[in-house]
């Protein structure tokens, strides 16, 4: 069975066999195929897959729908004889995005990102890697949901052979070659999609300076969940770097469009700190001048260190909504140099305004050359008291936000996305999840005492609103 709840705010995503099933795949393929034929005549379509085993069934049925609609061939990226169990290969979201830009009319990325193993999903984008809106996809789907869609077999599967990815990796490799030193790093692939292109690249470029863990693709994610915004998922990486003496740890999420960093003392480096560090590099190493932009975007959950850093180094800061698909068009239209979220979706203008964790790692290593170690570098930017994003379960999301507006009416309020309350010594932001009955809360204080007091105050508030904190 399937459920229309799979059409989330930003993409298609749901639990396999309860929200998304084989029938869902065939209907979606057929409906999208008809739409693309009407729009392009003979559309060029790219297919990619993360490591979830259910993808094979889902993609099979999707392609049967595509074929019945009248599309006779598609290109698949990431096929590799070394991983024959993945009939549609393994490819990270950034590599699929980059391959698609200006080469394909539509790319269909079968991934549920950082969600647990029981989820499947798809990101469907145009030739600029801008998502076809979920509302539009749902309308196409519902228009064909009652159609009896024949099984006419699969379209011709063409392996991706364009040199674009090879050229991309060669360009990033040249950047790495300019580094004066490469410290010892442990890289956690989370058994996810980075285990293909990214792992091969990093093994070659880092050599003996890197330790690689959880390297085999495995859609059950046996090592840990792959959400890089949840600190618990860093525990195996922290243990490994403390054991082997690495200077820091680097982690990919499930589809490798997000990354994280951790220092040997167990400090998880949040996405806004990474945005500040990398933003400084881009604003000072000639990249901003070369690309003709000094504008850095942060979402409303990012801490004040981003603005402090961007302004210090001559950049222009803009605040935007949380959620990649919420702000990517805005970033492109404003010619943004860099954009980022606390969850570490970092979009680089240099690479078509998409995520590129390999470039992120390069810029972190470049920044590190100014310090004796990673902990020293992070400490310079980790000047405010922060914690991970806190989640409160509630069906009354709007009511809670309105109550916050009233309670904190004497403070500055920013309502770009949910509500962000600003005070001289602290700020917090509360926004609605686009996929769950949940409010997400980010808090920052000038010091730990201020942070803890505000956290306790908000916990009491949400309890009074009938919300339950998700641990």
N, C-alpha and C positions, 0 to 999 in steps of 0.2 A: 504494500500500500504506500501511498505518498500523501503529502500534506502541503497545502499552499504556504504553510508557515516556513517552508524552505526558502522562500524568496525573502531574504533579509534586506536590511537597509542598503548594504553595499554590494552584496553578491548573492549567490545561491549557496546555501550551506544548511546541512541538517543531518540527523542521525540516519544511518543506512538502515533501510527496511522499515522505518517508521515515518520518516519525513521524505526520504528520497529512495526510490527503488528503480528497478530496470525499466518499468513502464514510464516513470518520470523521465528517464534518460531518452527513451525513444520519442516521446511527445516533444520534449525540448529540442532535440535534434531536428525533428521534422518542422516544427514551428520556426525555429531559427533559420533553417535551410531555406524555407519559402521566403522569409523576410530578406535574407541575403541575396537570393536570386533576383528578387524584385528590385533590390537596391543596386546590385553590381552586375547582374547578368550571369557571369561565370566567376564567382568570388574565389579568392585565394584564402584558404583557411589553414591556420596553424593549430596543432593539437599538442598539448603538453600534459604531463602527469606527475603528481608527487608520488609518495611511496605507499599510499593506502591500497591494500589488495583489492578492495571493492571497486576501485577505479577501473579495473579491467572489464568488469561486467558493465559498469555504468557507461564507459566509453564505447564499448561494443554496441550497446543499444542506442546511444546517442548517434553514432556513425550510421547505424541502420536507418535511423530517422533522417539523417542528412542525405543518405543515398536515395531514399524513397522520395524525398523532396525534389531530387533532380541534380544533386551535386555528385560528381563522379570521382573526384580525387581530393585528398587532403594531404598536408605535410605534417609529419610527426617529428618532434625534436627530442633528443635524449635517448634514442634506441642504442643499445650497446650489448654486444654479444657476451660481455662479462656479467650481465645481469639479465639472463634470459627469462627469469620468472616475471619480469616486467615487460609485457608484450608491447606496451606503448612507451617504454623507456622511463627514465627518471630525469626530470629537469626542474630546476629551481624557478620560482616566479621571476626573479630579475633576468635570468638568461632567456626565458621565454618572452618576457616583455621586450628586451633589447632586440631579440631576433625578429620580433613582429613589427617594430617601428618602421613605417614607410615601406615594408616589404609584403605585408599581408593585409587584406581587407578586414579580417577578423581573426583574433586568437582566442582559443577556448582552453583555459588553464584549469585542469581538473585537480583541485586542491581544496582542502579545508583548513589551510594555513596552520595555525598553532593549536587548533582544537584537538581534543582527544581522539583516540584511534577509531571510535565508533562513528565518527563523523566523515562525511564526504561533501564535496561541493564543487563549484566552478566559478571562475572569474572570466567573464566574457567581455572582451575589449576590442576597440577599433584600432586603426593603424597608427594612432598616437598613444595607444595603451590607455585610453580613457574608457572607463567602463560603460557598457550599454546599461542604462539604468535598470535596476531591479523591477521597478514598476512597469517598464516597457517589456521586459522579458516575461513578467507574469501575464501581461495582457496578451502577448503572443501565445504563451502556453495555454491560457484559458480558451483562446480562440480555437485551439486544435484538440483540447482535452477529450472531446467526445468523438473525434475522428478515428476510424479504424485504420491504423497505419500498417500497411503490409510490410513483410520482411523481404526486401529485395537484395539482401546481402550487404556487404561492406563496400564503401568506395575504395578506389585504388589508394594504397598507403605509400606515400613517397617519403623516404627518410630525408631529414633536413641536411643539406650539403652546402648551404651558403657559407661563405667565408666570414660573414659578419661577426660571429662569436669568436672565431679564431683571431680576428683582427682586434676585437675588444680586449681579449685576454693578453694579446701581445702588447697592447698599449698600456695596460695596467702593469704588466711585467716590467716594462721599461721604467715605470715609476718606482717600483720596488728596487730596481737596480741602482737608483740614485741614493738609497739609504746608506748612511755611513755605518750603521750597525743594526743588527737584528737580534733582539734579546731572545731568550728562551720563552716560547709560548706554548700553552696547551690549548688545542682547538677541539671543541665539542660539537660534533655534527648532529647530535640528537637523533641519530638513525634516520634523518630526514633527507630532503631533496638536495641539500648541499653535499651529500655523499658522492655526487657524480662530478659535474663540471668544477665546482669549487674545490673539492678535495684534491682532484688531480692537479689543479693549478697550484694549490698551497703546498702540496708535497714537493712539487718541482721547485718552487721559488724559495721556500723556507728551508728545505733540506733538513739537516740535523738540528736546526734551531727550534723545531716544532715537535711536540708530542700530539698525536692524533687519537681521539677517543670516540667511541660509539660511531664507528665509521661505516658500518654496513647498513644499507637501506633496509628498513624494517617498519612496516606500517603499524605494528602493534606498539611501537615506541617503548621498548622494554626498559630503557635506562631511566627515563623520567618523562614527564609531560614536556611539551616543547614551547610553552608560552614564556617568552623571555621577559615578560613584565612581572612574573611571579617569582619571588626570590627563592622559594623552596626548590625550584628547578635548577638552581646553580649549585646545590650541595655536592653532587658528584664531581663537578668541575673544581670546586674549591678544595675538596679532599685530594684530588689528583695534583693540583698545582702545589699544594702544601707538601705532598709526598715527593714530587720530582724536582721541586725547586724552581719552577717556572716563574718568570717575572710577572706574568699575568695570564689570565684565561680569557678565551674568546669563544662565544657560543652562537650558533645559528638556531633559528626557530624551525618549525616543521617544513615550511616551503622556502626557507632561506631568504625571505625578503626583510627579515628583522634580525638584529644581532645584539649581543650583549657583551659586557666586559666585567671581569671581577679581579680584584687584587688579592695578593696572598693572605692578607689579614681577614679576608671574607667580605670585603666591601663590594657590594654590587653597584656598578656604575650605571646610574639611570640614564635614560635616553636624552634628557635635557642636558646633562653634563657632557655626554658624548657630542651632542649638537654644538655645545659651546666650544669644546676643544677643537672639533673639526671645522667649525665656523671660523675660528681664529686662524687656522691654517689657510683656508681658502681666501680669507680677506687679506692675508699678509704674504702669500707666496707667489703672487702674480696671477693667480687663477681668476680672481674677481675682475681684474683689468682685462685679461684675455677674453673673458666671456661677456664683459660689458654689463656686469650686475654686482651690486653690493647688498642686495635685499635678501635677508634671511627671515624665513617664516618659522614661528613657533606656534604650537597649538595651546589652548587655554590651560592645559595641565602642566605646561612647562614652568620651571622655576625661574626666579629672577636672575640667576647666573647667566642665562642666555642673553637677556637684554643688557646686563652689565658688560658682557664680553663683546657683543656685537657693536654696541655704542663706543666702547673703548677703542676698537680697531677700525672705526670709520664706516661701519655698516649701517644699514637701514633695517630696523626690526618691524615686523608686522605680525599681529596675532590673528589666529584663525581657528576654525572648529577642529575638534578631534575627529579622526577618521580619515584615512588616506583619500578615499573617494570624495570626501566632503571638501577637501581643499586643493586637490591636485590641479583642477582647472584654474583656480585662482592663482596658484603659483606660476603656472605656465603663462597666463595672461599678464601677470606682473613681472615677467622675466626674472623670477626668483633664482637666486644663486644656489640656495640650499633651503630645505624645509624639513622639519622633523617633529616627531612626537616623543613623549616619554616612553612609549612602547618600542621606540627605535625603528620606526619607519623613517628613514632618512632619504629624501629625494634629492638627487644631484642633477643640476642643470647640465653639467658636463656629459652626462650619459642619457640625455633625453628626458630629464625630469622623472626618473624612476629610481627605485632603490638599487644600491650597488654596494653590498657589505664588503666586497673585496676592496673597493676603493676606500671604504670607511676604515678598514684595517690599515691600509697604507697610510692614511692621514694620521691615525693614532700613532703609528710607529714613527712617522715624521715628527709629530709633536713631541714624542718621547725623547728624541735626541737632545732636547733642551734640559733634560732632567737626569738625575742619577738613577731613578727607577720609576716604575709605574705608580707606586703608591704616592710618591712625592708629586707627580703630575696631577693625579686625581685630587689630592688634598688641596691643591691650589684652587681648584674649581668647586670643590665640595664644601663651600663656605656657609651654606644654610642647612638647617636641620630638615631632613626629608625622610619619608618612608615610601614603601610601595603604595600604589593606588589601592584604596580600600573599597570594598564592595558591600552594598546593603541591599538585601532582597526585599522588594515591596511592589505591590500592584498599584500603589498610589504615588507614582513618581511625580506627576504634575503638582499634586497637592503638597508634597513635601518641599518642592522647590519654591512654591508660592509662600509657604510658611517661613522658609529661610529668608526670602526677600523682606518679609515683615520683621522678622527677628533682628536682622542686621540692616535695617533701613537707614541707619545713620552713617553707614560706611559706603565707600565707592563700590558700585556694582557694575560688572561687565556681563552682558547677556548675549554674547556671540554664540555661546553653546552652553545651555544650562545657565548657571550663575557662578560668577567668580567674584568673591568678596575680597577687597583689598584694604588692609590696614598698614600703618607704618612698620609694625614689627612682625606681621604675618599676612598670609593670604590663604584662602582655600577655594576650591572649585568643585561644584557638584553638577554632574550631567547625567542624562538618561542613557542607558544602554540602548542601542538600536536593535538588539537581538534577544534580549532577555528582560524579565521583570526586575530590573536592577538599577540602582543608582551607583555611580562610580564617583569616588571622592579623592581629590588630591589635596594635600596640606603641606604648607611650608612655614617654618618659623625662623626667627633670627638666631635661635639656639634651641637646644634640645628641651629645655624647660618650657619655653614658649610653645614649641610643637606639641609636647605631651599634654599641656593644659588645654590647647585647642582641640586636640584629638579627643580627649575625655569629654569636653563640652559637646562636641558633635555626636559622639556616641550616645550621650544622654538624650540629645535632641532627636536622633533617629529612633531610638528606643521608644520615645514618647509618641513618635509618628507611626509606631507599629512595624518598623522595619527591622530585619534581622541581619546582623553582620555575617557575611560569608567568610569563613576562616580558610 
